[in-house]
Structure formats: structure tokens, C-alpha cells
Amino acid sequence: MSSDPPELLVVMPVYNESASVRKVVNEWFTEIENWTGKFVFLAINDGSTDGTGDILLQLRGKFGERLEIVDRENRGHGQSCLQGYRLAIERGIPFIFQLDSDGQCDPQYFFRFWRDRNKFDVIYGVRKRRDDGWRRVIASMVLRLTLLVFTRVNCADANVPYRLMRTAACADTINRIHAQFFLANVGLTVLLRHQPGIMEGLVPIRFRERYGGEPSVPLGKFATRAVEMVRQLRDLLR
């Protein structure tokens, strides 16, 4: 492990992903180490009840202090992400990369984000191919249209978990999102679009099928949360 301060914080929320989390952490450590040794991999265990926490502890034994684990009561994916983002701000870590723990984020695209990290303030994956079903594709299309109508922002893939952010450029916007905000990654994407001077990059990616388990936000619940999120966003944008 490098003795230099980390330049990258990887933020991975985890909720009941015992079927996938071991493989995800292993494959992502392998990929990231190809490009930098100066990183911390933060797994935020959001109240898992299926043995996920025990697997994370086993992985900690393998990877050592570069794998940090935060255990917390369940508050949802978005707020878990925000906790990680704010930790990067507090520690002064220059870059944040967010991924999910279900295996859908394919590491093969990471180098395209990392090589362009100094060109943009935020780089989003755009899910050009999705193996997780047509319902999720339609949900993303509806979300894009909803944001366009109600916030006047055309986001290619506002809720994508595959994103790299320059911490200093995004810090003020991250800190605007409060603890009751639903779908916080979507809110962050929209608010960054409204922040003057933010340089945004896009990388086409394939979104794989889950390795196992169930989504933390079922599709029906996603629609309900999206309605609430629009109201919250309009309040923030006033």
C-alpha cells in the first residue's frame, strides 16, 4: 500500500448484498489498483440483515486498511452515498468515485473515467446498454422526462451510480442536500447542472445484470420517491 495520502475515495453503499458483495469488492480492487494505489474503498453497510456485514469483515482481513467499513442504521442508498461524499470532503480527498454493490457496475470502464479526471469536475456513466430489464430502462426514460419538465435540466442518466467527482468542485452542492432528501444522486446531478462553471463529462457504459439479491429501491417505490424528490428539488432551486 502507498504511504501517500489517498487521491481517491471509492464510495459503495451496501444493503443486503451477501450474494454479490465479495465478488464486487474483489473485482474493483483489482481494477483500481491498475491505475492508482492511493485510494480508500469505503463500504457503507446500510443496516444489512443477511450476513453482508460478516463478508465485509472478511474482506477487510484480506485488503487491510484500504477497505473501510461504516455500519449504520438503514437510511437508504442516497443518504449512504452522501455520507461517503462528505467524508471525502472532510478528509480533503481530491476525487470521489461511486459504485453500487450489486455487480451491475462493470469495472472495465473505470480507466476512461480516471484518465479524464483532470478534464472534468464530474464524469457520469451513461447506460447505453442495460441487462437489468426493460422496466428499468423505461423508469430511467420517465425520470429524464420528469426532470426536463420540472427542473428544465436534460440529464442523460441522472441516477447512474457510476460517477467520478472532483471533490472540491462538488463540495458546496453536496452539502446543500439535506438528510431527508430522496434519490440524493439524482438531486446532486440536477443541482450540479445549475452550478455555474461545472465541467461535465459522459462515458458510455454497459449496466450488467445483478449478481444476486434484490434492488434496495423496488421499481414501484422508486416512482413514489421520484415525485417527492421533484418537490424537494424545486424547493432547493428557488
Backbone as JSON, one array per atom type, in Angstrom:
{
  "sequence": "MSSDPPELLVVMPVYNESASVRKVVNEWFTEIENWTGKFVFLAINDGSTDGTGDILLQLRGKFGERLEIVDRENRGHGQSCLQGYRLAIERGIPFIFQLDSDGQCDPQYFFRFWRDRNKFDVIYGVRKRRDDGWRRVIASMVLRLTLLVFTRVNCADANVPYRLMRTAACADTINRIHAQFFLANVGLTVLLRHQPGIMEGLVPIRFRERYGGEPSVPLGKFATRAVEMVRQLRDLLR",
  "N": [[0.84, -1.21, 0.0], [0.43, 2.26, -0.76], [2.13, 4.87, 0.98], [1.43, 7.45, 0.7], [-0.97, 10.18, 0.93], [-4.44, 9.41, 0.28], [-5.76, 9.75, -3.03], [-8.17, 9.19, -4.02], [-11.45, 8.4, -3.09], [-13.45, 5.68, -2.93], [-16.83, 5.12, -2.98], [-19.15, 2.96, -1.78], [-22.31, 2.06, -1.26], [-24.04, -0.4, 0.67], [-26.54, -2.79, 0.95], [-27.93, -5.6, 2.15], [-26.51, -7.41, 0.36], [-25.3, -9.94, 0.24], [-25.0, -11.92, -1.65], [-23.46, -10.85, -3.63], [-21.48, -9.0, -2.83], [-18.86, -9.78, -2.15], [-17.63, -10.6, -4.57], [-17.85, -8.23, -6.01], [-16.27, -6.35, -4.54], [-13.75, -7.58, -4.72], [-13.26, -7.59, -7.55], [-13.28, -4.9, -8.13], [-11.21, -3.82, -6.54], [-9.04, -5.03, -7.84], [-9.18, -3.8, -10.38], [-8.99, -0.99, -9.85], [-6.47, -0.82, -8.67], [-4.87, -1.11, -10.87], [-4.59, 1.44, -11.8], [-4.22, 3.33, -9.78], [-2.63, 3.35, -6.63], [-3.28, 4.81, -4.52], [-5.79, 4.97, -2.87], [-8.88, 4.79, -1.02], [-11.27, 2.44, -0.14], [-14.52, 2.65, 0.56], [-16.96, 1.01, 2.21], [-20.27, 1.27, 2.9], [-22.31, 0.02, 5.09], [-25.57, -0.31, 5.11], [-27.4, -1.03, 7.28], [-27.68, -3.81, 6.82], [-29.11, -7.13, 6.95], [-28.51, -9.7, 6.28], [-26.08, -11.05, 6.53], [-24.21, -9.68, 5.14], [-22.51, -7.86, 6.47], [-20.68, -9.54, 7.84], [-19.3, -10.66, 5.7], [-18.06, -8.4, 4.66], [-16.29, -7.85, 6.76], [-14.59, -10.05, 6.54], [-13.45, -9.47, 4.07], [-12.14, -7.16, 4.74], [-10.1, -8.22, 6.28], [-8.59, -9.3, 4.23], [-7.9, -7.12, 2.52], [-7.06, -5.09, 4.17], [-6.32, -1.86, 5.62], [-7.08, -0.23, 3.54], [-9.64, -0.89, 2.85], [-12.38, 0.38, 4.2], [-15.01, 0.18, 6.57], [-18.23, 1.24, 7.26], [-20.77, 0.95, 9.53], [-24.23, 1.35, 9.79], [-27.55, 2.42, 10.76], [-30.38, 1.64, 8.73], [-30.89, 3.91, 6.18], [-31.16, 4.35, 3.56], [-30.11, 4.32, 0.09], [-29.3, 6.76, -1.19], [-28.7, 8.56, 0.93], [-26.68, 7.14, 2.14], [-24.71, 7.31, 0.18], [-24.25, 10.1, 0.29], [-23.14, 10.33, 2.84], [-20.66, 9.12, 2.43], [-19.61, 10.84, 0.45], [-19.36, 13.22, 1.89], [-17.49, 12.48, 3.74], [-15.22, 12.34, 2.14], [-14.94, 15.04, 1.58], [-14.41, 16.06, 4.17], [-11.96, 14.84, 4.71], [-10.38, 15.84, 2.76], [-9.89, 14.49, 0.35], [-9.1, 14.24, -3.01], [-10.69, 13.13, -5.16], [-13.82, 11.5, -5.79], [-15.34, 8.41, -6.26], [-18.23, 6.74, -7.14], [-19.92, 3.67, -6.77], [-22.14, 0.85, -7.13], [-23.11, -2.04, -5.13], [-24.06, -4.35, -6.22], [-23.09, -5.63, -8.45], [-23.7, -4.65, -10.94], [-22.23, -2.53, -11.91], [-19.7, -2.37, -14.09], [-16.28, -2.95, -13.93], [-14.59, -2.52, -16.12], [-14.81, -0.09, -17.42], [-13.7, 1.83, -15.87], [-11.14, 2.99, -16.26], [-11.5, 4.87, -18.25], [-12.82, 6.91, -17.0], [-10.95, 7.63, -15.04], [-8.68, 8.46, -16.47], [-9.54, 10.86, -17.49], [-9.91, 12.52, -15.38], [-8.87, 15.01, -14.67], [-9.88, 16.7, -16.53], [-12.55, 17.22, -16.21], [-15.16, 18.2, -13.88], [-17.09, 16.51, -12.97], [-17.83, 13.23, -13.94], [-20.03, 11.21, -15.62], [-21.3, 7.91, -15.96], [-23.1, 6.69, -18.75], [-25.79, 4.75, -19.31], [-25.81, 2.93, -21.91], [-26.32, 0.39, -22.69], [-28.38, -1.93, -21.11], [-28.71, -4.6, -18.94], [-30.6, -5.22, -17.09], [-33.3, -5.33, -17.51], [-36.32, -4.26, -19.22], [-38.12, -2.69, -17.82], [-36.63, -1.13, -16.07], [-35.26, 0.41, -17.88], [-37.36, 1.93, -18.98], [-38.13, 3.29, -16.67], [-35.9, 4.95, -16.25], [-36.09, 6.55, -18.53], [-38.52, 7.86, -18.05], [-37.85, 9.25, -15.74], [-35.91, 10.98, -16.77], [-37.46, 12.57, -18.5], [-39.23, 13.68, -16.64], [-37.53, 15.25, -15.06], [-36.69, 17.06, -16.97], [-39.06, 18.43, -17.54], [-39.84, 19.52, -15.05], [-37.58, 20.67, -13.84], [-36.14, 21.81, -15.8], [-33.83, 20.68, -16.79], [-31.84, 18.63, -18.75], [-30.81, 15.61, -18.26], [-28.6, 13.07, -19.05], [-28.41, 10.58, -17.74], [-29.48, 10.58, -14.91], [-29.58, 9.19, -12.47], [-27.53, 7.43, -12.38], [-25.22, 5.19, -10.84], [-22.55, 5.07, -11.39], [-20.09, 7.14, -11.25], [-17.66, 9.76, -11.27], [-16.26, 12.25, -9.28], [-14.84, 15.49, -8.85], [-13.8, 16.46, -5.82], [-13.51, 19.03, -4.53], [-14.77, 20.75, -6.34], [-17.4, 19.93, -6.28], [-18.23, 20.04, -3.67], [-19.71, 22.12, -2.31], [-22.24, 21.85, -3.45], [-22.89, 19.21, -2.81], [-23.16, 19.5, -0.05], [-25.49, 20.93, 0.12], [-27.59, 19.21, 0.0], [-30.04, 17.81, 1.94], [-30.74, 15.77, 4.89], [-33.17, 14.49, 4.58], [-33.58, 14.12, 1.96], [-34.79, 12.51, -0.92], [-33.6, 10.04, -3.25], [-30.88, 10.96, -3.63], [-28.62, 11.04, -5.33], [-29.73, 11.69, -7.8], [-30.72, 14.23, -7.23], [-28.28, 15.52, -6.75], [-27.08, 15.42, -9.27], [-28.8, 17.1, -10.77], [-28.58, 19.55, -9.35], [-25.87, 20.11, -9.72], [-25.87, 20.64, -12.42], [-27.05, 23.11, -12.38], [-25.13, 24.6, -11.22], [-22.88, 27.13, -11.77], [-20.12, 26.94, -14.02], [-19.38, 24.25, -13.73], [-17.79, 21.52, -15.13], [-18.75, 18.9, -17.15], [-18.47, 15.47, -17.92], [-19.15, 12.6, -20.01], [-19.43, 9.07, -20.17], [-20.0, 6.29, -22.1], [-21.49, 3.3, -20.92], [-21.97, -0.19, -20.19], [-24.55, -1.65, -18.36], [-24.66, -4.15, -16.14], [-26.45, -7.26, -15.44], [-27.73, -7.93, -12.17], [-25.63, -9.52, -9.73], [-26.92, -10.97, -7.81], [-29.53, -11.12, -5.27], [-31.88, -8.47, -4.34], [-33.11, -5.31, -5.64], [-32.49, -2.36, -3.68], [-34.3, -0.32, -3.76], [-37.38, -0.89, -4.78], [-39.1, -0.95, -7.97], [-41.71, 0.2, -8.01], [-41.7, 1.72, -5.65], [-39.69, 3.47, -6.29], [-40.91, 5.23, -8.11], [-42.68, 6.61, -6.44], [-40.88, 7.89, -4.73], [-39.58, 9.48, -6.57], [-41.46, 11.44, -7.21], [-41.63, 12.84, -4.77], [-39.0, 13.7, -4.65], [-38.84, 15.53, -6.78], [-40.41, 17.63, -5.78], [-38.79, 18.37, -3.59], [-36.47, 19.14, -4.94], [-37.35, 21.36, -6.41], [-37.81, 23.12, -4.34], [-35.17, 23.52, -3.44], [-34.07, 24.77, -5.63], [-35.16, 27.25, -5.77]],
  "CA": [[0.0, 0.0, 0.0], [1.16, 3.51, -0.79], [2.1, 5.65, 2.22], [0.97, 8.79, 0.35], [-2.39, 10.4, 1.19], [-5.28, 8.92, -0.82], [-6.28, 10.7, -4.0], [-9.48, 8.72, -4.45], [-12.33, 7.68, -2.17], [-14.49, 4.9, -3.59], [-18.0, 5.06, -2.09], [-20.03, 1.86, -2.17], [-23.38, 1.71, -0.32], [-24.35, -1.84, 0.67], [-27.7, -3.23, 1.74], [-28.33, -6.98, 1.89], [-25.88, -7.85, -0.88], [-24.4, -11.06, 0.56], [-24.8, -12.73, -2.85], [-22.64, -10.17, -4.64], [-20.51, -8.0, -2.37], [-17.48, -10.3, -2.18], [-17.13, -10.54, -5.94], [-17.76, -6.82, -6.41], [-15.1, -5.73, -3.92], [-12.54, -8.18, -5.3], [-13.0, -7.18, -8.93], [-12.99, -3.47, -8.16], [-9.85, -3.61, -6.05], [-8.12, -5.41, -8.91], [-9.19, -2.8, -11.45], [-8.49, 0.32, -9.4], [-5.03, -0.93, -8.45], [-4.18, -0.95, -12.16], [-4.49, 2.85, -12.15], [-3.69, 4.09, -8.65], [-2.56, 2.67, -5.34], [-3.61, 5.79, -3.48], [-7.23, 5.05, -2.74], [-9.59, 4.15, 0.08], [-12.53, 1.85, -0.6], [-15.43, 2.81, 1.68], [-18.2, 0.25, 2.13], [-21.22, 1.78, 3.88], [-23.29, -1.04, 5.34], [-26.76, 0.45, 5.46], [-28.34, -1.82, 8.07], [-27.91, -5.14, 6.24], [-29.54, -8.17, 7.89], [-28.36, -11.0, 5.61], [-24.71, -11.55, 6.59], [-23.31, -8.8, 4.38], [-21.5, -7.29, 7.37], [-19.65, -10.54, 8.1], [-18.49, -10.77, 4.49], [-17.22, -7.21, 4.6], [-15.2, -8.02, 7.73], [-13.65, -10.99, 5.94], [-12.74, -8.74, 3.02], [-11.23, -6.25, 5.45], [-8.92, -9.02, 6.6], [-7.81, -9.51, 3.01], [-7.41, -5.88, 1.91], [-6.46, -4.21, 5.17], [-6.88, -0.55, 5.95], [-7.65, 0.45, 2.37], [-11.07, -1.15, 2.87], [-13.01, 0.88, 5.41], [-16.41, -0.23, 6.7], [-19.09, 2.02, 8.14], [-22.05, 0.3, 9.81], [-25.21, 2.36, 10.17], [-28.95, 2.05, 10.61], [-30.84, 1.81, 7.35], [-31.43, 5.22, 5.81], [-31.35, 4.4, 2.13], [-28.95, 4.4, -0.8], [-28.84, 8.14, -1.43], [-28.08, 9.13, 2.12], [-25.41, 6.43, 2.31], [-23.77, 7.96, -0.75], [-23.91, 11.42, 0.81], [-22.22, 10.16, 3.96], [-19.34, 8.89, 1.85], [-19.13, 12.05, -0.22], [-18.97, 14.19, 2.9], [-16.24, 12.01, 4.33], [-14.16, 12.77, 1.23], [-14.77, 16.49, 1.8], [-13.77, 16.24, 5.48], [-10.58, 14.36, 4.66], [-9.64, 16.5, 1.69], [-9.53, 13.54, -0.7], [-9.42, 15.01, -4.22], [-11.68, 12.55, -6.07], [-14.81, 10.56, -5.28], [-15.95, 7.53, -7.26], [-19.33, 5.99, -6.54], [-20.4, 2.49, -7.46], [-23.07, 0.05, -6.33], [-22.56, -3.29, -4.62], [-24.84, -5.47, -6.74], [-22.43, -6.23, -9.6], [-24.11, -4.05, -12.22], [-21.19, -1.6, -12.36], [-18.61, -3.15, -14.68], [-15.01, -2.22, -13.74], [-13.81, -2.32, -17.34], [-14.9, 1.28, -17.9], [-13.15, 2.77, -14.89], [-9.96, 3.71, -16.74], [-11.94, 6.0, -19.06], [-13.12, 7.97, -16.04], [-9.75, 8.05, -14.32], [-7.76, 9.17, -17.36], [-10.08, 12.2, -17.78], [-10.3, 13.11, -14.1], [-8.45, 16.41, -14.59], [-10.56, 17.45, -17.58], [-13.93, 17.49, -15.84], [-15.49, 18.24, -12.47], [-17.87, 15.3, -12.73], [-17.96, 12.36, -15.12], [-21.1, 10.24, -15.4], [-21.58, 6.84, -16.89], [-24.4, 6.73, -19.41], [-26.1, 3.34, -19.54], [-26.24, 2.73, -23.29], [-26.86, -0.97, -22.73], [-28.79, -2.35, -19.78], [-29.09, -6.01, -18.85], [-31.45, -5.39, -15.92], [-34.72, -5.39, -17.84], [-36.91, -3.11, -19.91], [-38.82, -1.81, -16.88], [-35.65, -0.16, -15.56], [-34.99, 1.34, -18.99], [-38.48, 2.85, -19.04], [-38.06, 4.14, -15.48], [-34.89, 5.97, -16.49], [-36.62, 7.48, -19.52], [-39.54, 8.67, -17.38], [-37.13, 10.16, -14.85], [-35.28, 12.03, -17.59], [-38.52, 13.48, -18.96], [-39.74, 14.38, -15.47], [-36.56, 16.29, -14.68], [-36.71, 18.08, -18.01], [-40.29, 19.22, -17.42], [-40.0, 20.23, -13.78], [-36.37, 21.39, -13.42], [-35.53, 22.39, -17.0], [-32.5, 20.09, -16.93], [-31.83, 17.41, -19.54], [-29.73, 14.77, -17.75], [-28.53, 11.84, -19.83], [-28.65, 9.42, -16.87], [-29.34, 11.32, -13.65], [-29.5, 8.33, -11.3], [-26.49, 6.42, -12.57], [-24.29, 5.1, -9.73], [-21.18, 5.04, -11.92], [-19.74, 8.55, -11.42], [-16.42, 10.26, -10.67], [-16.41, 13.68, -8.99], [-13.76, 16.26, -8.22], [-14.41, 16.77, -4.52], [-13.55, 20.47, -4.25], [-15.73, 21.41, -7.23], [-18.77, 19.49, -5.99], [-18.47, 20.03, -2.23], [-20.8, 23.02, -1.9], [-23.51, 21.28, -3.89], [-23.13, 18.03, -1.96], [-23.6, 19.94, 1.28], [-26.83, 21.51, 0.04], [-28.6, 18.15, 0.02], [-30.32, 17.56, 3.34], [-30.84, 14.37, 5.34], [-34.47, 13.92, 4.2], [-33.7, 14.16, 0.5], [-34.94, 11.23, -1.59], [-32.85, 9.89, -4.5], [-29.9, 12.04, -3.5], [-27.75, 11.13, -6.51], [-30.46, 12.43, -8.82], [-30.68, 15.62, -6.82], [-26.93, 16.05, -6.94], [-26.88, 15.62, -10.72], [-29.55, 18.29, -11.19], [-28.0, 20.75, -8.74], [-24.59, 20.39, -10.37], [-26.19, 21.26, -13.7], [-27.39, 24.5, -12.11], [-23.97, 25.28, -10.62], [-22.06, 27.73, -12.83], [-18.72, 26.57, -14.16], [-19.12, 22.83, -13.59], [-17.49, 20.82, -16.38], [-19.35, 17.57, -17.07], [-18.11, 14.5, -18.94], [-20.0, 11.43, -20.13], [-18.77, 7.86, -20.66], [-20.97, 5.21, -22.33], [-21.2, 2.07, -20.2], [-22.96, -1.27, -20.13], [-25.0, -1.93, -16.99], [-24.84, -5.59, -16.12], [-27.46, -7.84, -14.58], [-27.28, -8.1, -10.8], [-25.06, -10.81, -9.36], [-27.88, -11.65, -6.95], [-30.26, -10.24, -4.37], [-32.97, -7.64, -4.85], [-32.83, -3.87, -5.54], [-32.86, -1.75, -2.4], [-35.49, 0.5, -4.02], [-38.22, -1.52, -5.8], [-39.5, -0.03, -9.03], [-42.89, 0.96, -7.61], [-41.3, 2.7, -4.64], [-38.88, 4.47, -6.98], [-41.81, 6.23, -8.68], [-43.17, 7.44, -5.34], [-39.78, 8.73, -4.27], [-39.26, 10.46, -7.6], [-42.4, 12.54, -7.05], [-41.19, 13.62, -3.62], [-37.73, 14.32, -4.99], [-39.11, 16.71, -7.61], [-40.83, 18.7, -4.88], [-37.62, 18.8, -2.83], [-35.56, 19.83, -5.85], [-37.88, 22.69, -6.73], [-37.55, 23.96, -3.16], [-33.75, 23.88, -3.41], [-33.72, 25.6, -6.79], [-35.8, 28.57, -5.68]],
  "C": [[0.86, 1.24, 0.0], [1.03, 4.22, 0.55], [1.63, 7.08, 1.97], [-0.51, 8.95, 0.71], [-3.24, 9.91, 0.02], [-5.7, 10.05, -1.75], [-7.7, 10.35, -4.45], [-10.19, 8.03, -3.29], [-13.4, 6.99, -3.0], [-15.63, 4.71, -2.6], [-18.94, 3.99, -2.61], [-21.07, 1.6, -1.07], [-23.7, 0.22, -0.45], [-25.58, -2.09, 1.53], [-28.12, -4.63, 1.28], [-27.81, -7.49, 0.54], [-24.9, -9.0, -0.61], [-24.1, -11.91, -0.66], [-23.78, -12.12, -3.81], [-21.44, -9.43, -4.1], [-19.07, -8.51, -2.41], [-16.87, -10.17, -3.58], [-16.93, -9.1, -6.39], [-16.5, -6.17, -5.83], [-13.82, -6.28, -4.52], [-12.25, -7.65, -6.7], [-12.68, -5.69, -9.0], [-11.62, -3.14, -7.57], [-8.84, -3.93, -7.14], [-8.03, -4.34, -9.98], [-8.57, -1.48, -11.0], [-6.99, 0.28, -9.18], [-4.23, -0.87, -9.74], [-3.87, 0.51, -12.46], [-3.99, 3.73, -11.02], [-3.65, 3.18, -7.42], [-3.01, 3.56, -4.2], [-5.13, 5.97, -3.4], [-7.69, 4.38, -1.45], [-10.93, 3.67, -0.46], [-13.47, 1.83, 0.61], [-16.72, 2.05, 1.42], [-19.12, 0.71, 3.25], [-22.36, 0.77, 4.01], [-24.54, -0.43, 5.94], [-27.81, -0.43, 6.15], [-28.65, -3.18, 7.49], [-28.25, -6.16, 7.31], [-29.26, -9.58, 7.37], [-26.95, -11.57, 5.67], [-23.72, -10.73, 5.79], [-22.19, -8.25, 5.25], [-20.38, -8.26, 7.66], [-18.73, -10.7, 6.89], [-17.56, -9.58, 4.35], [-16.04, -7.31, 5.57], [-14.16, -9.01, 7.21], [-12.81, -10.3, 4.86], [-11.76, -7.73, 3.63], [-9.95, -6.98, 5.85], [-8.02, -9.24, 5.41], [-7.15, -8.22, 2.53], [-6.84, -4.88, 2.9], [-7.12, -2.86, 5.23], [-7.38, 0.22, 4.74], [-9.14, 0.16, 2.21], [-11.62, -0.7, 4.22], [-14.5, 0.51, 5.39], [-17.11, 0.71, 7.68], [-20.4, 1.27, 8.29], [-23.03, 1.35, 10.33], [-26.6, 1.77, 10.09], [-29.4, 2.38, 9.19], [-31.46, 3.18, 7.13], [-31.56, 5.36, 4.3], [-30.07, 4.66, 1.35], [-28.41, 5.81, -0.92], [-28.14, 8.75, -0.25], [-26.78, 8.41, 2.47], [-24.33, 7.04, 1.41], [-23.31, 9.3, -0.19], [-22.95, 11.33, 1.99], [-20.8, 9.93, 3.46], [-18.78, 10.13, 1.19], [-18.62, 13.07, 0.8], [-17.71, 13.77, 3.64], [-15.05, 12.42, 3.46], [-13.88, 14.26, 1.41], [-14.01, 16.73, 3.1], [-12.29, 15.88, 5.43], [-9.74, 15.05, 3.59], [-9.14, 15.56, 0.61], [-9.99, 14.12, -2.04], [-10.55, 14.46, -5.09], [-12.57, 11.55, -5.34], [-15.31, 9.73, -6.45], [-17.03, 6.72, -6.57], [-19.73, 4.81, -7.41], [-21.36, 1.76, -6.55], [-22.48, -1.33, -6.07], [-23.24, -4.53, -5.19], [-24.23, -6.13, -7.97], [-22.79, -5.61, -10.93], [-23.07, -3.09, -12.78], [-19.97, -2.39, -12.81], [-17.3, -2.38, -14.58], [-14.27, -1.88, -15.03], [-13.83, -0.88, -17.85], [-14.17, 2.28, -17.01], [-12.0, 3.6, -15.46], [-10.36, 4.93, -17.57], [-12.32, 7.19, -18.18], [-11.82, 8.52, -15.46], [-8.81, 8.84, -15.22], [-8.22, 10.6, -17.64], [-10.41, 12.97, -16.5], [-9.92, 14.58, -13.98], [-9.07, 17.29, -15.67], [-11.95, 17.93, -17.16], [-14.08, 17.55, -14.32], [-16.31, 17.03, -12.06], [-17.99, 14.54, -14.04], [-19.01, 11.3, -14.78], [-21.01, 9.11, -16.42], [-22.96, 7.05, -17.5], [-24.71, 5.3, -19.86], [-26.69, 3.14, -20.93], [-26.8, 1.32, -23.5], [-27.16, -1.39, -21.31], [-29.26, -3.79, -19.83], [-30.05, -6.28, -17.7], [-32.94, -5.24, -16.22], [-35.3, -4.1, -18.39], [-37.64, -2.17, -18.96], [-37.88, -0.75, -16.33], [-35.3, 0.86, -16.64], [-36.1, 2.38, -19.07], [-38.46, 3.81, -17.85], [-37.05, 5.26, -15.67], [-35.37, 7.01, -17.5], [-37.66, 8.41, -18.9], [-38.88, 9.68, -16.45], [-36.51, 11.31, -15.64], [-36.31, 13.06, -18.05], [-39.06, 14.31, -17.8], [-38.82, 15.53, -15.07], [-36.55, 17.42, -15.71], [-37.92, 19.01, -17.85], [-40.27, 20.1, -16.18], [-38.76, 21.0, -13.32], [-35.63, 22.03, -14.59], [-34.09, 21.91, -17.21], [-32.63, 18.78, -17.69], [-30.61, 16.58, -19.14], [-29.74, 13.44, -18.49], [-28.87, 10.61, -18.99], [-28.48, 9.88, -15.42], [-29.1, 10.43, -12.44], [-28.39, 7.29, -11.41], [-25.55, 6.38, -11.36], [-22.83, 5.19, -10.14], [-20.77, 6.48, -12.21], [-18.45, 8.88, -10.68], [-16.55, 11.77, -10.5], [-15.13, 14.27, -8.43], [-14.34, 16.86, -6.94], [-14.56, 18.27, -4.3], [-14.6, 21.18, -5.09], [-17.17, 21.1, -6.85], [-19.16, 19.65, -4.53], [-19.65, 20.9, -1.81], [-22.16, 22.44, -2.28], [-23.87, 20.04, -3.08], [-23.71, 18.46, -0.62], [-24.96, 20.63, 1.28], [-27.92, 20.45, 0.2], [-28.82, 17.69, 1.45], [-30.62, 16.08, 3.61], [-32.16, 13.71, 4.97], [-34.65, 13.83, 2.69], [-33.78, 12.75, -0.07], [-34.1, 11.23, -2.87], [-31.76, 10.96, -4.6], [-28.97, 12.15, -4.69], [-28.43, 11.88, -7.65], [-30.44, 13.92, -8.48], [-29.34, 16.26, -7.04], [-26.66, 16.33, -8.42], [-27.56, 16.9, -11.19], [-28.92, 19.56, -10.63], [-26.65, 21.1, -9.37], [-24.8, 21.02, -11.74], [-26.51, 22.74, -13.54], [-26.23, 25.28, -11.5], [-23.08, 25.83, -11.72], [-20.63, 27.18, -12.83], [-18.39, 25.1, -14.05], [-18.92, 22.21, -14.98], [-17.91, 19.36, -16.24], [-18.9, 16.7, -18.23], [-19.03, 13.3, -18.9], [-19.21, 10.27, -20.72], [-19.84, 6.79, -20.89], [-20.54, 3.95, -21.59], [-22.3, 1.05, -20.46], [-23.27, -1.52, -18.67], [-25.38, -3.39, -16.93], [-26.09, -6.0, -15.32], [-26.88, -7.98, -13.18], [-26.64, -9.47, -10.6], [-26.03, -11.64, -8.51], [-28.6, -10.64, -6.09], [-31.33, -9.44, -5.08], [-32.59, -6.16, -4.75], [-33.28, -3.3, -4.21], [-34.07, -0.83, -2.54], [-36.29, -0.18, -5.13], [-38.76, -0.48, -6.78], [-40.71, 0.81, -8.64], [-42.57, 2.03, -6.6], [-40.47, 3.81, -5.25], [-39.76, 5.59, -7.53], [-42.33, 7.18, -7.59], [-42.09, 8.4, -4.86], [-39.43, 9.8, -5.3], [-40.19, 11.67, -7.51], [-41.98, 13.44, -5.89], [-39.9, 14.36, -3.92], [-37.91, 15.57, -5.84], [-39.53, 17.88, -6.75], [-39.64, 19.26, -4.11], [-36.65, 19.58, -3.7], [-36.06, 21.24, -6.17], [-37.7, 23.64, -5.55], [-36.1, 24.42, -3.13], [-33.37, 24.85, -4.52], [-34.34, 26.99, -6.75], [-34.78, 29.65, -5.29]]
}
